[in-house]
Amino acid sequence: MYMRQVFWGSGIDLPDDIEEVIGRMTLDVMELPGGERASTSHALSPGFYIVFDPVTHTTQFLEVSGEETTERRSLSVVFNDVHAHRGTLALRPGPVRITFDNKSAKRTMPGIWISGDPMHELLGRRRPFLTASRLLSNQTFRDLYRTGTLNTDQRFKITNLTILFTDLEGSTALYDRVGDLVAFDLVRDHFAALLTSIAAEGGAVVKTIGDAVMATFPTPDQAMRAALRMRAAMRELNEAVGREDLALNIGLHGGPCLAVMLDERQDYFGQTVNVASRVQGLADPSAILATKSIVESANVGRILAEAGFTTTESVTDLSGRGVGLDVVRRNIDILRGTVEISSAAGKGSTITIRLPLTLAIIDGFSVRVGSETFVVPLEHVTECTELPAGQRSPEARGILSLRGSPLPYVRLRRLFNVPGKAPERENIVVVKINEFHAGIAVDELLGGMQAVVKPLGRAFRGVSGIAGSTVLGDGRVGLIIDVPSLMRGVMQSSLQAQA
C-alpha cells in the first residue's frame, strides 16, 4: 500500500503486477532506523542507477560506463533532513560497496534502482490530470463559479494559455446599412455561432466587449479548430441572408498569464492578453492571424493542412497561389499513403509523406465480421485487444477505455450492414493515423497476410472506407479497409459528440 499510494503516488496508473515490475527495476532496498548504518555490495553493469530514499528525498545518481574493473570501490550516502541531491557520480562497471548512514531521527528506506526500460515504461503510465488552464477554460465551471473562483487579492499564475479574440469588422456601418433591428438579429446570431464554436472545442468565453469576444483554450490546436468553425459559421450566416454582412477578425496568441478577479468575474492579466488583443486588432476577415507560438505548436500545422489553409508571415501577391496541402493529402490517400506534419519552435515544419513500396501488394491483417473477411493494412495496426463486455455499444460507433485513455471505435458490422448477430466476444483492432488512434470492432482476428490489391469497379469506387479488394486463399473476395477515410469519419463523429 505504501509503494502504491506514497512512493509512486496516484498520478501513475500502476499495473496489477506492480510487485513484479518493481522487482525488475530494483537492485536493493532496505529499512534503516534513525542513527544506524548499513552496507550493501553489488557488481554494477553498464547503465544508469538511482540511489534514493523516499523519506529524506536524498538522491545520488550513478552513471556506470567504460571498461570493467575488478577493483572494489566504496561509496557512502548520508541521510539527514537537508533533502540533498548529490548529483551524478561516474563509475566504471564492477564491484561497489555502498554504505547508507542514517543521521536523521527518522526511519529511512534507501534503495538502489535501475533506470531502464521497466522504470521508463512505468513512469510513462500517467493518469489524466486536470490543469488550471483546462479548469478555467471549461465553460461549465465558469458558469457555475462565475464570481467565486478567486478572491479579489489572489493571483494565480498559468504557465501557458491560448487566448482567442474576435471582433466584427465594420459593425457601425452594418447598423447604418441594414438598420438596428436587422443588425441586432445578425449580431445575436453571430454571438450564438461563436459560443457554439468555442464550446465545441473545449474553450470558454471570458467576456464580451461590444461586438468583441475573448475566449481561452487549454491548447493551441483547440483554439485553431474553434477559429475554423467560426469562419465556417460566418459563411453560413451570410449565405442565409444572401449578403456579406458579417466579417469576422480573429486573432490567436498563447503564453503565460495571471488568473485574477476583475469586475467581480474571473479574468486574465498580463502581456499575453495584451498581445492577443493586438493580434486581433491587426487581423482582417480574409485570414486567421496567429502568432508564431500558435502556428509552430503541435497539431496546428496538420489541422490547417487538412482544412486547406497555408501559412505565411505576411500577406503578399503570392499568398493563396499554388496547391493546398488538402489536395496533396487527398491524392496521397488514393495511393494509400499518409501525410504527417510536425513543427518545432524556431526550426520550422517537417512534412513526412509515407507511400507503400508497391501499389500492388500490401502486408495486411485479416479479420472476420459475420461471413465476410476484411483486410486492414498492417502499417496502420498498432495492437489488438478484446472489447470489454461492459463497454460495448449497440451503435455503429462507441468509445472504450484503453489503459485509462478514451479510444473511439467503429463497428464494421454496422458500418457495412453485415447481416447476422454479433458474437458474445468482440475484438478491437487499434489503428493509428498520424497521432490519432482509433479502434475497429470485429468478430474475429485471423492474422497477418500479404494481399494483392485489386481495384474496385466503377460502381463501388465511391464507397467510403473501402480502398480495394483482394482474392483470399479460399477463392473468396476480401475487402481492404481504407483506414485514413474510416478514421476521418471517426474524428468527425468525435467532434460532433463533443459539440
URKATA-V59311 format. One record per run of one state. SS is the DSSP state (hx for helix, st for strand, lp for the rest). FROM is the first residue (numbers start at 1). TO is the last residue. If there is no record, write none. Layout:
# URKATA-V59311
ss->SS from->FROM to->TO
ss->SS from->FROM to->TO
This chain:
# URKATA-V59311
ss->lp from->1 to->1
ss->hx from->2 to->7
ss->lp from->8 to->11
ss->st from->12 to->12
ss->lp from->13 to->17
ss->hx from->18 to->25
ss->st from->26 to->29
ss->lp from->30 to->31
ss->st from->32 to->32
ss->lp from->33 to->36
ss->st from->37 to->44
ss->lp from->45 to->46
ss->st from->47 to->53
ss->lp from->54 to->58
ss->st from->59 to->64
ss->lp from->65 to->72
ss->st from->73 to->79
ss->lp from->80 to->84
ss->st from->85 to->91
ss->lp from->92 to->93
ss->st from->94 to->102
ss->lp from->103 to->107
ss->st from->108 to->108
ss->lp from->109 to->109
ss->st from->110 to->114
ss->lp from->115 to->116
ss->hx from->117 to->123
ss->lp from->124 to->125
ss->st from->126 to->126
ss->lp from->127 to->131
ss->hx from->132 to->136
ss->lp from->137 to->138
ss->hx from->139 to->144
ss->lp from->145 to->155
ss->st from->156 to->168
ss->lp from->169 to->170
ss->hx from->171 to->178
ss->lp from->179 to->179
ss->hx from->180 to->200
ss->lp from->201 to->203
ss->st from->204 to->209
ss->lp from->210 to->211
ss->st from->212 to->217
ss->lp from->218 to->219
ss->hx from->220 to->241
ss->lp from->242 to->247
ss->st from->248 to->262
ss->lp from->263 to->264
ss->st from->265 to->269
ss->lp from->270 to->270
ss->hx from->271 to->282
ss->lp from->283 to->287
ss->st from->288 to->290
ss->lp from->291 to->291
ss->hx from->292 to->295
ss->lp from->296 to->299
ss->hx from->300 to->306
ss->lp from->307 to->324
ss->hx from->325 to->334
ss->lp from->335 to->337
ss->st from->338 to->344
ss->lp from->345 to->347
ss->st from->348 to->354
ss->lp from->355 to->360
ss->st from->361 to->369
ss->lp from->370 to->371
ss->st from->372 to->377
ss->hx from->378 to->380
ss->st from->381 to->387
ss->lp from->388 to->388
ss->hx from->389 to->391
ss->lp from->392 to->396
ss->st from->397 to->402
ss->lp from->403 to->404
ss->st from->405 to->411
ss->hx from->412 to->415
ss->lp from->416 to->425
ss->st from->426 to->433
ss->lp from->434 to->435
ss->st from->436 to->442
ss->lp from->443 to->443
ss->st from->444 to->452
ss->lp from->453 to->453
ss->st from->454 to->454
ss->lp from->455 to->457
ss->hx from->458 to->460
ss->lp from->461 to->465
ss->st from->466 to->471
ss->lp from->472 to->476
ss->st from->477 to->481
ss->lp from->482 to->482
ss->hx from->483 to->498
ss->lp from->499 to->499
